[in-house]
């Protein structure tokens, strides 16, 4: 089939590469417009755009998806199907254009975790199972009929980075399998079943750790935001200044003597913070303006004695 591919981040590059190696033909790629980023405000290409350039694929970067010129250009490729992975919400004028419609790859087992951050929320909520889903687009976000799904366990040591990579690899296989099944006429779309849950976009204010919880819950929250955007906490130093930290790794410590929000830093290069059933022990972190460190390396050069958790 003739495919137009819509995508933006690294997660979407995997599936685009898989289609390129399949029996199907990618006739064009759609990605977001270039943006300026960083202190130097340099122009940054999306990973999908970079892949398209590296493989000489026709590329479109519309500001507005309803732009008549963009729609005319899309139609000119006479695609059999559009494939969407980690892009934007498409208007009906786009998703209803190709002969076989448009399907999306989503990083959860729909209807669980509809929304922008399914990987984060699955780990934060302590789930033990997740997966990837291909589904047909309709007027509602992530509510279309399911084509195929694949499952994977969430391991106790998984964070967003490791699970992201595993789901991206699973997704590339599922996307090609979905295309083959649609072309062969062996796939029957089915309605989503079960109780839907939401996975809304995560903002900075959502990343601050709540220590009035069990240790396991706090650790899952940290895993569910690591390495990006990262769980946050604020400490107050001896001068009364507030210092922001990103926390990347922690383990639960069962100890009935734990007092929520108590900060313990000892000579053995151990940093613990009290929760309502013990402590969490910080393993890696990053102080604002500094680089990421293991706790041992950080405490060699920084003393947190008598610092306090800001509440």
Backbone as CSV, one residue per row, in Angstrom:
resi,resn,N_x,N_y,N_z,CA_x,CA_y,CA_z,C_x,C_y,C_z
1,UNK,0.837,-1.202,0.000,0.000,0.000,0.000,0.873,1.254,0.000
2,UNK,0.303,2.334,-0.499,0.958,3.645,-0.495,0.608,4.336,0.824
3,UNK,1.635,4.712,1.584,1.458,5.210,2.953,1.982,6.642,3.072
4,UNK,1.203,7.504,3.739,1.732,8.780,4.231,1.843,8.654,5.740
5,UNK,3.004,9.012,6.260,3.329,8.791,7.668,3.360,10.122,8.415
6,UNK,2.663,10.182,9.557,2.616,11.367,10.402,3.306,11.054,11.724
7,UNK,4.335,11.822,12.100,5.014,11.567,13.369,5.993,12.667,13.720
8,UNK,6.469,12.637,14.965,7.379,13.680,15.442,8.593,13.137,16.193
9,UNK,8.436,12.460,17.378,9.594,12.160,18.224,10.291,10.851,17.862
10,UNK,11.294,10.507,18.673,12.052,9.268,18.467,11.145,8.043,18.444
11,UNK,10.138,8.023,19.301,9.218,6.885,19.356,8.629,6.602,17.974
12,UNK,8.363,7.648,17.204,7.741,7.492,15.892,8.728,7.061,14.811
13,UNK,10.010,7.285,15.034,11.012,6.907,14.028,11.060,5.393,13.845
14,UNK,10.900,4.655,14.947,10.960,3.191,14.872,9.937,2.644,13.875
15,UNK,8.699,3.085,13.973,7.642,2.562,13.107,7.817,3.026,11.670
16,UNK,8.273,4.244,11.475,8.550,4.723,10.121,9.627,3.857,9.466
17,UNK,10.674,3.561,10.208,11.744,2.713,9.675,11.231,1.321,9.342
18,UNK,10.334,0.795,10.175,9.780,-0.540,9.924,8.963,-0.565,8.637
19,UNK,8.162,0.474,8.402,7.376,0.518,7.163,8.304,0.615,5.949
20,UNK,9.382,1.386,6.089,10.344,1.520,4.989,10.940,0.167,4.610
21,UNK,11.055,-0.730,5.584,11.642,-2.045,5.320,10.599,-3.108,4.985
22,UNK,9.349,-2.706,4.921,8.259,-3.647,4.645,7.925,-3.651,3.151
23,UNK,6.854,-4.360,2.813,6.427,-4.412,1.414,5.656,-3.155,1.008
24,UNK,5.351,-2.280,1.982,4.576,-1.078,1.710,5.500,0.085,1.348
25,UNK,4.922,1.122,0.730,5.710,2.245,0.239,5.337,3.523,0.979
26,UNK,6.325,4.157,1.592,6.112,5.466,2.210,6.281,6.523,1.127
27,UNK,5.171,7.151,0.738,5.219,8.116,-0.373,5.463,9.531,0.126
28,UNK,5.231,9.787,1.426,5.485,11.111,1.998,5.436,11.027,3.517
29,UNK,6.036,12.018,4.151,6.079,12.111,5.608,5.571,13.490,6.018
30,UNK,4.794,13.518,7.108,4.311,14.779,7.687,4.856,14.891,9.105
31,UNK,5.493,16.016,9.415,5.993,16.251,10.770,5.725,17.696,11.151
32,UNK,6.066,18.036,12.388,5.778,19.387,12.887,6.738,20.400,12.263
33,UNK,6.348,21.672,12.224,7.274,22.712,11.765,8.503,22.782,12.659
34,UNK,9.606,23.266,12.110,10.833,23.418,12.879,10.621,24.422,14.010
35,UNK,11.299,24.178,15.116,11.198,25.065,16.272,12.589,25.493,16.728
36,UNK,12.660,26.649,17.391,13.900,27.076,18.006,13.945,26.547,19.431
37,UNK,15.118,26.076,19.846,15.239,25.493,21.183,16.624,25.771,21.750
38,UNK,16.723,25.674,23.080,18.007,25.841,23.750,18.381,27.299,23.951
39,UNK,19.479,27.493,24.637,19.913,28.860,24.961,20.255,29.658,23.705
40,UNK,20.783,28.969,22.702,21.140,29.654,21.464,19.997,29.797,20.495
41,UNK,18.813,29.270,20.880,17.625,29.324,20.009,17.934,28.800,18.606
42,UNK,18.643,27.683,18.576,18.956,27.058,17.296,17.729,26.336,16.752
43,UNK,17.628,26.293,15.437,16.522,25.590,14.807,16.730,24.086,14.967
44,UNK,15.711,23.408,15.466,15.801,21.968,15.741,14.790,21.225,14.882
45,UNK,15.265,20.160,14.213,14.386,19.299,13.429,13.812,18.210,14.338
46,UNK,12.587,17.797,14.073,12.056,16.632,14.775,12.807,15.389,14.304
47,UNK,12.897,14.360,15.155,13.554,13.119,14.733,12.933,12.510,13.470
48,UNK,11.601,12.609,13.323,10.954,12.067,12.121,11.364,12.867,10.883
49,UNK,11.443,14.194,11.008,11.908,14.986,9.866,13.332,14.587,9.495
50,UNK,14.196,14.419,10.502,15.585,14.062,10.203,15.655,12.726,9.476
51,UNK,14.824,11.766,9.889,14.792,10.467,9.208,14.345,10.646,7.767
52,UNK,13.321,11.462,7.550,12.825,11.696,6.190,13.899,12.316,5.307
53,UNK,14.632,13.274,5.847,15.705,13.904,5.077,16.810,12.900,4.753
54,UNK,17.150,12.087,5.757,18.228,11.107,5.554,17.856,10.062,4.509
55,UNK,16.558,9.841,4.294,16.116,8.800,3.359,15.416,9.378,2.128
56,UNK,15.608,10.689,1.922,15.093,11.371,0.722,13.587,11.170,0.528
57,UNK,12.842,11.237,1.618,11.396,11.103,1.544,10.755,12.481,1.411
58,UNK,9.734,12.627,0.560,8.999,13.897,0.480,8.457,14.279,1.855
59,UNK,8.610,15.546,2.225,8.295,15.982,3.583,7.354,17.179,3.570
60,UNK,6.344,17.137,4.439,5.440,18.266,4.631,5.457,18.655,6.104
61,UNK,5.467,19.978,6.363,5.471,20.491,7.737,4.449,21.623,7.866
62,UNK,3.182,21.293,7.812,2.153,22.339,7.822,1.994,22.992,9.193
63,UNK,1.778,24.291,9.200,1.424,24.987,10.437,-0.013,24.668,10.812
64,UNK,-0.888,24.611,9.798,-2.302,24.343,10.022,-2.725,23.136,9.191
65,UNK,-3.306,22.152,9.863,-3.661,20.900,9.190,-4.895,21.037,8.309
66,UNK,-5.626,22.124,8.442,-6.783,22.362,7.570,-6.453,23.293,6.407
67,UNK,-5.202,23.654,6.275,-4.799,24.549,5.193,-5.119,23.905,3.838
68,UNK,-5.867,24.613,2.954,-6.262,24.028,1.672,-5.081,23.546,0.822
69,UNK,-3.992,24.274,0.844,-2.824,23.852,0.055,-2.243,22.551,0.594
70,UNK,-2.212,22.419,1.929,-1.724,21.177,2.521,-2.634,20.014,2.160
71,UNK,-3.949,20.217,2.266,-4.904,19.152,1.936,-4.788,18.747,0.469
72,UNK,-4.581,19.724,-0.390,-4.422,19.425,-1.820,-3.144,18.618,-2.061
73,UNK,-2.081,18.987,-1.358,-0.817,18.263,-1.503,-0.957,16.832,-0.990
74,UNK,-1.635,16.650,0.167,-1.879,15.312,0.692,-2.613,14.445,-0.330
75,UNK,-3.672,14.999,-0.880,-4.502,14.248,-1.829,-3.732,13.862,-3.080
76,UNK,-2.759,14.683,-3.454,-2.019,14.429,-4.701,-1.206,13.135,-4.651
77,UNK,-0.910,12.647,-3.445,-0.119,11.421,-3.325,-0.963,10.153,-3.493
78,UNK,-2.295,10.314,-3.465,-3.197,9.169,-3.656,-2.819,7.986,-2.750
79,UNK,-2.652,8.286,-1.473,-2.256,7.256,-0.508,-3.416,6.309,-0.218
80,UNK,-3.065,5.055,0.048,-4.076,4.072,0.449,-4.417,4.200,1.924
81,UNK,-3.434,4.647,2.706,-3.654,4.737,4.156,-2.694,5.743,4.771
82,UNK,-3.149,6.429,5.824,-2.273,7.269,6.637,-1.968,6.528,7.931
83,UNK,-0.721,6.632,8.399,-0.299,6.044,9.671,0.195,7.182,10.566
84,UNK,-0.325,7.217,11.803,0.000,8.294,12.736,0.653,7.697,13.982
85,UNK,1.813,8.233,14.357,2.494,7.805,15.580,3.035,9.051,16.284
86,UNK,2.483,9.354,17.467,2.970,10.474,18.279,3.007,11.773,17.475
87,UNK,1.838,12.171,16.993,1.727,13.407,16.227,0.746,14.342,16.922
88,UNK,-0.179,14.916,16.182,-1.189,15.826,16.713,-2.562,15.269,16.374
89,UNK,-3.591,15.836,16.982,-4.939,15.454,16.617,-5.215,15.897,15.183
90,UNK,-5.693,14.977,14.347,-5.958,15.280,12.943,-7.428,15.634,12.734
91,UNK,-7.702,16.626,11.895,-9.097,16.911,11.549,-9.647,15.830,10.619
92,UNK,-10.966,15.719,10.563,-11.584,14.696,9.719,-11.193,14.847,8.264
93,UNK,-10.978,16.082,7.825,-10.585,16.308,6.434,-9.288,15.588,6.090
94,UNK,-8.469,15.309,7.112,-7.220,14.577,6.896,-7.431,13.073,7.097
95,UNK,-7.929,12.669,8.285,-7.955,11.231,8.590,-8.940,10.453,7.732
96,UNK,-9.905,11.143,7.142,-10.900,10.454,6.322,-10.541,10.456,4.839
97,UNK,-9.369,10.979,4.505,-8.997,11.146,3.101,-8.620,9.852,2.390
98,UNK,-7.734,9.024,2.936,-7.277,7.848,2.171,-8.330,6.746,2.074
99,UNK,-8.143,5.866,1.101,-9.094,4.792,0.817,-9.386,3.934,2.043
100,UNK,-8.356,3.552,2.775,-8.513,2.671,3.930,-8.536,3.429,5.252
101,UNK,-8.610,4.750,5.210,-8.667,5.531,6.440,-7.294,5.748,7.056
102,UNK,-7.288,6.025,8.353,-6.062,6.366,9.086,-6.026,5.593,10.388
103,UNK,-4.870,5.010,10.701,-4.744,4.394,12.029,-3.586,4.992,12.794
104,UNK,-3.704,4.878,14.113,-2.740,5.434,15.046,-2.124,4.315,15.880
105,UNK,-0.849,4.465,16.229,-0.200,3.576,17.200,-0.166,4.300,18.532
106,UNK,-0.720,3.659,19.578,-0.772,4.269,20.902,-0.036,3.381,21.903
107,UNK,0.707,4.012,22.820,1.565,3.265,23.741,0.833,2.856,25.012
108,UNK,-0.297,2.166,24.853,-1.007,1.563,25.976,-1.966,0.524,25.430
109,UNK,-2.604,-0.199,26.337,-3.634,-1.159,25.956,-4.983,-0.455,26.076
110,UNK,-5.369,0.233,25.023,-6.632,0.967,25.052,-7.791,0.040,25.399
111,UNK,-8.773,0.558,26.191,-9.009,1.975,26.506,-8.260,2.521,27.720
112,UNK,-7.291,1.783,28.253,-6.503,2.320,29.355,-5.549,3.385,28.832
113,UNK,-5.455,4.460,29.575,-4.504,5.534,29.326,-4.661,6.202,27.962
114,UNK,-5.867,6.680,27.730,-6.073,7.577,26.601,-5.454,8.926,26.939
115,UNK,-4.684,9.475,26.019,-4.091,10.780,26.279,-2.632,10.847,25.892
116,UNK,-1.983,11.945,26.305,-0.653,12.286,25.811,0.496,11.577,26.515
117,UNK,0.266,11.033,27.731,1.385,10.480,28.510,1.070,9.091,29.045
118,UNK,0.757,8.125,28.176,0.359,6.804,28.663,1.474,6.029,29.351
119,UNK,2.705,6.172,28.900,3.813,5.427,29.502,4.059,5.918,30.924
120,UNK,4.087,7.238,31.085,4.293,7.811,32.420,3.230,7.345,33.406
121,UNK,1.974,7.465,33.015,0.881,7.177,33.948,0.795,5.695,34.304
122,UNK,1.139,4.813,33.365,1.106,3.379,33.671,2.100,3.034,34.776
123,UNK,3.289,3.621,34.736,4.297,3.350,35.768,3.935,4.049,37.073
124,UNK,3.517,5.303,36.992,3.137,6.052,38.190,2.054,5.323,38.969
125,UNK,1.117,4.710,38.257,0.003,4.020,38.916,0.340,2.607,39.369
126,UNK,1.594,2.191,39.169,2.018,0.881,39.649,1.495,-0.286,38.841
127,UNK,1.125,-0.059,37.582,0.622,-1.150,36.744,1.717,-2.187,36.491
128,UNK,1.301,-3.426,36.303,2.250,-4.494,36.003,2.187,-4.936,34.549
129,UNK,1.262,-4.359,33.775,1.087,-4.755,32.376,0.726,-3.543,31.537
130,UNK,1.326,-3.466,30.345,0.961,-2.425,29.385,1.154,-3.001,27.987
131,UNK,1.257,-2.139,26.995,1.431,-2.636,25.637,1.239,-1.538,24.628
132,UNK,0.974,-1.944,23.380,0.741,-1.005,22.289,-0.535,-1.407,21.561
133,UNK,-1.195,-0.411,20.970,-2.468,-0.616,20.293,-2.464,0.139,18.972
134,UNK,-2.931,-0.498,17.902,-3.253,0.233,16.681,-4.768,0.341,16.599
135,UNK,-5.247,1.530,16.248,-6.691,1.756,16.186,-7.014,2.786,15.110
136,UNK,-8.218,2.695,14.574,-8.672,3.623,13.544,-9.047,4.966,14.160
137,UNK,-8.641,6.059,13.525,-8.989,7.375,14.033,-10.460,7.683,13.779
138,UNK,-11.049,8.405,14.734,-12.387,8.945,14.542,-12.417,10.342,15.161
139,UNK,-13.614,10.855,15.475,-13.716,12.222,15.968,-13.226,12.396,17.399
140,UNK,-13.114,11.310,18.166,-12.727,11.397,19.573,-11.280,10.924,19.761
141,UNK,-10.548,11.589,20.648,-9.141,11.250,20.859,-8.999,9.860,21.476
142,UNK,-8.274,8.992,20.798,-7.929,7.646,21.288,-9.148,6.760,21.550
143,UNK,-10.257,6.992,20.871,-11.464,6.207,21.117,-11.889,5.356,19.928
144,UNK,-11.084,5.313,18.866,-11.463,4.575,17.668,-11.411,3.064,17.846
145,UNK,-11.909,2.356,16.843,-11.950,0.895,16.900,-10.545,0.301,16.835
146,UNK,-10.341,-0.740,17.648,-9.029,-1.376,17.761,-8.783,-2.306,16.577
147,UNK,-7.543,-2.272,16.092,-7.101,-3.186,15.037,-6.276,-4.323,15.629
148,UNK,-5.181,-3.979,16.322,-4.328,-4.989,16.941,-3.757,-4.459,18.260
149,UNK,-3.401,-5.392,19.154,-2.725,-5.040,20.399,-1.623,-6.041,20.701
150,UNK,-0.613,-5.588,21.444,0.456,-6.469,21.923,0.790,-6.059,23.351
151,UNK,1.054,-7.039,24.223,1.266,-6.785,25.646,2.720,-6.979,26.051
152,UNK,3.093,-6.306,27.141,4.393,-6.523,27.773,4.275,-6.221,29.261
153,UNK,4.984,-6.977,30.123,4.959,-6.645,31.554,5.721,-5.354,31.830
154,UNK,5.315,-4.642,32.872,6.104,-3.521,33.379,6.965,-4.073,34.506
155,UNK,8.255,-4.080,34.316,9.164,-4.678,35.287,9.386,-3.736,36.467
156,UNK,9.713,-4.276,37.629,9.917,-3.425,38.809,11.013,-2.380,38.628
157,UNK,11.985,-2.673,37.750,13.077,-1.725,37.544,12.878,-0.859,36.302
158,UNK,11.745,-0.978,35.646,11.471,-0.130,34.479,11.281,1.316,34.898
159,UNK,11.756,2.229,34.061,11.352,3.622,34.152,10.792,4.021,32.787
160,UNK,10.475,5.279,32.610,9.884,5.706,31.346,10.831,5.441,30.174
161,UNK,12.120,5.644,30.398,13.087,5.440,29.317,13.137,4.004,28.837
162,UNK,13.241,3.044,29.757,13.357,1.646,29.346,12.052,1.136,28.748
163,UNK,10.923,1.536,29.341,9.634,1.085,28.818,9.335,1.734,27.474
164,UNK,9.677,3.002,27.321,9.521,3.692,26.039,10.216,2.937,24.919
165,UNK,11.462,2.545,25.162,12.236,1.864,24.120,11.637,0.501,23.779
166,UNK,11.166,-0.217,24.779,10.569,-1.528,24.531,9.254,-1.402,23.762
167,UNK,8.442,-0.425,24.122,7.177,-0.227,23.427,7.391,0.273,22.002
168,UNK,8.415,1.082,21.793,8.715,1.546,20.436,9.098,0.366,19.535
169,UNK,9.889,-0.566,20.083,10.273,-1.757,19.315,9.056,-2.644,19.038
170,UNK,8.175,-2.785,20.023,6.955,-3.552,19.808,6.042,-2.864,18.794
171,UNK,6.003,-1.546,18.868,5.145,-0.783,17.980,5.524,-0.927,16.529
172,UNK,6.828,-0.973,16.245,7.250,-1.091,14.849,6.759,-2.404,14.241
173,UNK,6.754,-3.451,15.028,6.245,-4.733,14.522,4.732,-4.687,14.339
174,UNK,4.037,-4.053,15.297,2.583,-4.027,15.239,2.079,-3.171,14.075
175,UNK,2.778,-2.085,13.780,2.372,-1.209,12.673,2.422,-1.956,11.346
176,UNK,3.506,-2.675,11.099,3.624,-3.422,9.841,2.605,-4.557,9.799
177,UNK,2.419,-5.238,10.924,1.429,-6.315,10.980,0.027,-5.770,10.699
178,UNK,-0.244,-4.568,11.194,-1.544,-3.941,10.946,-1.718,-3.606,9.471
179,UNK,-0.693,-3.027,8.861,-0.766,-2.698,7.436,-0.973,-3.959,6.591
180,UNK,-0.233,-5.004,6.911,-0.381,-6.264,6.164,-1.799,-6.801,6.304
181,UNK,-2.338,-6.770,7.530,-3.667,-7.304,7.759,-4.754,-6.509,7.051
182,UNK,-4.597,-5.189,7.001,-5.570,-4.354,6.286,-5.517,-4.637,4.793
183,UNK,-4.312,-4.724,4.258,-4.183,-4.995,2.818,-4.723,-6.382,2.463
184,UNK,-4.473,-7.351,3.331,-4.908,-8.724,3.059,-6.384,-8.951,3.386
185,UNK,-7.006,-8.000,4.068,-8.409,-8.146,4.447,-8.639,-9.104,5.593
186,UNK,-7.611,-9.313,6.433,-7.724,-10.278,7.533,-7.992,-9.616,8.886
187,UNK,-8.053,-8.282,8.919,-8.286,-7.577,10.178,-9.717,-7.063,10.249
188,UNK,-10.360,-7.281,11.379,-11.702,-6.761,11.611,-11.648,-5.796,12.790
189,UNK,-11.872,-4.508,12.561,-11.861,-3.554,13.676,-12.916,-3.915,14.716
190,UNK,-12.566,-3.699,16.003,-13.505,-4.020,17.079,-13.582,-2.844,18.051
191,UNK,-14.733,-2.659,18.685,-14.873,-1.542,19.631,-13.956,-1.725,20.842
192,UNK,-13.573,-0.625,21.447,-12.811,-0.684,22.690,-13.726,-1.163,23.815
193,UNK,-13.202,-2.062,24.640,-13.984,-2.619,25.744,-13.257,-2.392,27.062
194,UNK,-14.022,-2.206,28.110,-13.434,-1.990,29.425,-13.608,-0.549,29.870
195,UNK,-13.140,-0.285,31.074,-13.281,1.054,31.654,-12.116,1.929,31.199
196,UNK,-12.398,3.032,30.509,-11.308,3.891,30.052,-10.651,4.645,31.208
197,UNK,-9.354,4.873,31.069,-8.628,5.716,32.012,-7.866,6.765,31.219
198,UNK,-7.541,7.856,31.897,-6.918,8.989,31.212,-5.427,9.071,31.505
199,UNK,-4.686,9.617,30.535,-3.250,9.845,30.693,-2.930,11.244,30.184
200,UNK,-3.362,12.273,30.916,-3.169,13.645,30.435,-1.704,14.046,30.392
201,UNK,-1.431,15.069,29.621,-0.084,15.621,29.526,0.413,16.029,30.906
202,UNK,1.698,15.828,31.153,2.292,16.131,32.455,3.042,17.458,32.381
203,UNK,2.715,18.357,33.287,3.363,19.666,33.354,4.298,19.725,34.572
204,UNK,5.116,20.766,34.636,6.115,20.867,35.710,5.484,20.790,37.086
205,UNK,4.362,21.461,37.276,3.722,21.461,38.596,3.237,20.072,39.013
206,UNK,3.064,19.177,38.032,2.628,17.809,38.335,3.781,16.926,38.800
207,UNK,5.008,17.416,38.704,6.190,16.575,38.923,6.737,16.608,40.341
208,UNK,6.168,17.432,41.216,6.679,17.507,42.581,6.206,16.301,43.394
209,UNK,7.127,15.716,44.133,6.864,14.486,44.884,6.016,14.778,46.111
210,UNK,5.011,13.940,46.316,4.194,13.994,47.526,4.699,12.913,48.485
211,UNK,5.277,13.329,49.603,5.875,12.379,50.537,4.883,11.844,51.571
212,UNK,3.649,12.312,51.528,2.622,11.785,52.436,1.960,10.556,51.816
213,UNK,2.770,9.630,51.338,2.309,8.421,50.678,3.219,7.265,51.080
214,UNK,2.810,6.026,50.778,3.707,4.894,51.004,4.948,4.984,50.114
215,UNK,6.024,4.370,50.587,7.291,4.422,49.860,7.168,3.882,48.439
216,UNK,6.429,2.767,48.271,6.288,2.170,46.944,5.620,3.138,45.969
217,UNK,4.626,3.865,46.450,3.924,4.829,45.617,4.853,5.964,45.198
218,UNK,5.667,6.424,46.118,6.610,7.500,45.813,7.645,7.036,44.797
219,UNK,8.154,5.829,44.981,9.156,5.300,44.050,8.559,5.115,42.651
220,UNK,7.325,4.625,42.575,6.671,4.480,41.275,6.496,5.838,40.598
221,UNK,6.201,6.864,41.377,6.078,8.218,40.825,7.411,8.667,40.228
222,UNK,8.498,8.403,40.926,9.822,8.778,40.434,10.162,8.006,39.164
223,UNK,9.903,6.692,39.155,10.150,5.882,37.950,9.316,6.361,36.777
224,UNK,8.079,6.783,37.082,7.164,7.192,36.024,7.476,8.542,35.413
225,UNK,8.483,9.232,35.965,8.911,10.513,35.404,10.394,10.514,35.039
226,UNK,11.032,9.355,35.095,12.476,9.260,34.848,12.754,8.593,33.506
227,UNK,13.624,9.137,32.681,14.490,10.298,32.951,13.871,11.654,32.618
228,UNK,12.723,11.646,31.948,12.111,12.912,31.570,10.613,12.847,31.804
229,UNK,10.018,13.883,32.365,10.576,15.198,32.727,11.304,15.226,34.067
230,UNK,11.239,14.134,34.842,11.915,13.944,36.133,11.076,14.458,37.294
231,UNK,11.036,13.637,38.351,10.355,14.019,39.591,11.148,15.122,40.280
232,UNK,10.438,16.006,40.967,11.068,17.184,41.558,10.841,17.250,43.065
233,UNK,11.827,17.804,43.756,11.650,18.198,45.157,12.494,19.438,45.403
234,UNK,12.117,20.171,46.438,12.831,21.399,46.784,13.363,21.279,48.196
235,UNK,14.651,21.550,48.357,15.280,21.574,49.674,15.632,23.008,50.051
236,UNK,15.710,23.241,51.355,16.107,24.553,51.869,17.477,24.414,52.524
237,UNK,18.459,25.203,52.055,19.821,25.086,52.585,19.989,25.894,53.874
238,UNK,21.206,25.926,54.382,21.462,26.574,55.668,21.260,28.083,55.621
239,UNK,21.310,28.653,54.421,21.093,30.094,54.259,19.616,30.428,54.027
240,UNK,18.768,29.391,54.055,17.351,29.614,53.836,16.960,29.704,52.376
241,UNK,17.891,29.351,51.483,17.601,29.415,50.051,16.956,28.109,49.583
242,UNK,16.020,28.231,48.671,15.360,27.061,48.107,16.157,26.548,46.899
243,UNK,16.421,25.233,46.894,17.207,24.612,45.821,16.387,23.474,45.217
244,UNK,16.207,23.505,43.914,15.405,22.500,43.210,16.264,21.304,42.805
245,UNK,15.729,20.101,42.990,16.408,18.867,42.604,15.512,18.032,41.691
246,UNK,16.132,17.391,40.716,15.475,16.336,39.950,15.907,14.997,40.541
247,UNK,14.947,14.105,40.743,15.230,12.789,41.313,14.969,11.739,40.236
248,UNK,15.969,10.917,39.953,15.866,9.949,38.861,15.688,8.503,39.328
249,UNK,16.291,8.175,40.464,16.208,6.799,40.969,16.059,6.816,42.483
250,UNK,15.235,5.897,42.981,15.068,5.745,44.423,14.556,4.346,44.700
251,UNK,14.761,3.879,45.928,14.244,2.572,46.337,13.497,2.745,47.649
252,UNK,12.477,1.913,47.890,11.746,2.005,49.162,12.538,1.364,50.288
253,UNK,12.419,1.927,51.466,13.054,1.379,52.658,11.981,1.234,53.732
254,UNK,11.714,-0.006,54.141,10.701,-0.241,55.165,11.297,0.043,56.539
255,UNK,10.693,0.993,57.247,11.206,1.365,58.562,10.094,2.104,59.309
256,UNK,9.555,1.497,60.361,8.439,2.137,61.083,8.830,3.446,61.750
257,UNK,10.136,3.728,61.839,10.564,4.973,62.471,10.536,6.149,61.505
258,UNK,10.192,5.880,60.256,10.169,6.944,59.262,9.120,7.997,59.579
259,UNK,9.522,9.254,59.452,8.608,10.379,59.639,8.474,11.103,58.310
260,UNK,7.245,11.266,57.815,7.083,11.927,56.520,7.835,13.250,56.434
261,UNK,8.610,13.369,55.350,9.342,14.588,54.993,10.615,14.798,55.814
262,UNK,10.975,13.859,56.686,12.247,13.976,57.413,13.391,13.666,56.464
263,UNK,14.426,14.495,56.491,15.585,14.322,55.611,16.747,13.780,56.429
264,UNK,17.280,12.629,56.004,18.392,12.007,56.712,19.542,11.824,55.740
265,UNK,20.671,12.428,56.065,21.875,12.308,55.236,23.028,11.917,56.150
266,UNK,23.618,10.722,55.933,24.639,10.249,56.861,26.007,10.160,56.205
267,UNK,26.989,9.786,57.018,28.378,9.737,56.565,28.641,8.599,55.596
268,UNK,27.702,7.692,55.434,27.862,6.573,54.515,27.361,6.902,53.103
269,UNK,27.195,8.177,52.831,26.730,8.645,51.520,25.344,8.117,51.201
270,UNK,24.477,8.134,52.208,23.086,7.705,52.043,22.175,8.904,52.289
271,UNK,21.215,9.092,51.382,20.225,10.149,51.533,18.841,9.516,51.555
272,UNK,18.138,9.698,52.661,16.794,9.137,52.796,15.810,10.256,53.136
273,UNK,14.574,10.065,52.665,13.505,11.010,52.983,12.319,10.216,53.520
274,UNK,11.758,10.654,54.624,10.677,9.938,55.260,9.364,10.018,54.484
275,UNK,8.647,8.898,54.488,7.297,8.823,53.923,6.401,8.206,54.996
276,UNK,5.142,7.893,54.670,4.238,7.493,55.748,4.361,6.035,56.168
277,UNK,5.264,5.270,55.536,5.500,3.901,56.013,6.984,3.552,56.045
278,UNK,7.844,4.559,56.096,9.279,4.307,56.124,10.045,5.427,55.455
279,UNK,10.904,5.050,54.504,11.730,6.027,53.803,11.809,5.667,52.317
280,UNK,12.203,6.644,51.520,12.759,6.333,50.200,14.228,6.727,50.238
281,UNK,15.051,5.902,49.633,16.482,6.172,49.564,16.811,6.638,48.158
282,UNK,17.358,7.842,48.037,17.677,8.437,46.736,18.957,7.813,46.194
283,UNK,18.932,7.389,44.925,20.103,6.766,44.295,20.778,7.664,43.268
284,UNK,20.013,8.494,42.577,20.609,9.440,41.628,19.738,10.685,41.551
285,UNK,20.390,11.820,41.336,19.688,13.092,41.360,20.468,14.143,40.597
286,UNK,19.857,15.318,40.436,20.517,16.441,39.773,20.081,17.729,40.451
287,UNK,21.045,18.457,40.984,20.750,19.746,41.586,20.630,20.787,40.478
288,UNK,19.716,21.734,40.637,19.498,22.752,39.629,20.806,23.436,39.236
289,UNK,21.070,23.475,37.929,22.282,24.105,37.421,23.492,23.207,37.396
290,UNK,23.348,21.968,37.883,24.462,21.024,37.910,24.144,19.815,37.043
291,UNK,25.088,18.879,36.950,24.871,17.682,36.151,24.283,16.561,37.014
292,UNK,23.763,15.563,36.351,23.203,14.404,37.038,24.323,13.612,37.707
293,UNK,24.057,13.115,38.935,25.046,12.351,39.694,24.410,11.166,40.411
294,UNK,25.235,10.146,40.669,24.836,9.150,41.662,24.873,9.835,43.015
295,UNK,24.142,9.307,43.972,24.098,9.956,45.276,25.471,9.950,45.937
296,UNK,26.254,8.876,45.718,27.600,8.814,46.316,28.476,9.955,45.793
297,UNK,28.474,10.151,44.461,29.296,11.212,43.889,28.798,12.588,44.317
298,UNK,27.496,12.743,44.379,26.951,14.042,44.767,27.347,14.402,46.195
299,UNK,27.226,13.443,47.105,27.503,13.738,48.520,28.989,13.895,48.816
300,UNK,29.839,13.431,47.897,31.277,13.683,48.085,31.593,15.172,47.973
301,UNK,30.830,15.859,47.135,31.116,17.274,46.929,30.078,18.215,47.508
302,UNK,29.023,17.659,48.111,27.951,18.509,48.634,27.474,17.962,49.975
303,UNK,27.442,18.811,50.968,26.951,18.403,52.277,25.514,18.896,52.446
304,UNK,24.627,17.964,52.770,23.225,18.323,52.974,22.835,18.283,54.445
305,UNK,23.831,18.216,55.306,23.568,18.190,56.756,22.787,19.416,57.174
306,UNK,21.693,19.167,57.855,20.811,20.234,58.369,20.007,20.949,57.280
307,UNK,20.065,20.449,56.028,19.140,20.947,55.024,17.754,20.362,55.327
308,UNK,16.714,21.000,54.836,15.350,20.555,55.097,14.543,20.476,53.821
309,UNK,13.538,19.623,53.875,12.623,19.532,52.743,11.684,20.731,52.774
310,UNK,11.556,21.424,51.656,10.651,22.553,51.573,9.227,22.058,51.417
311,UNK,8.317,22.538,52.227,6.921,22.120,52.152,6.016,23.337,52.051
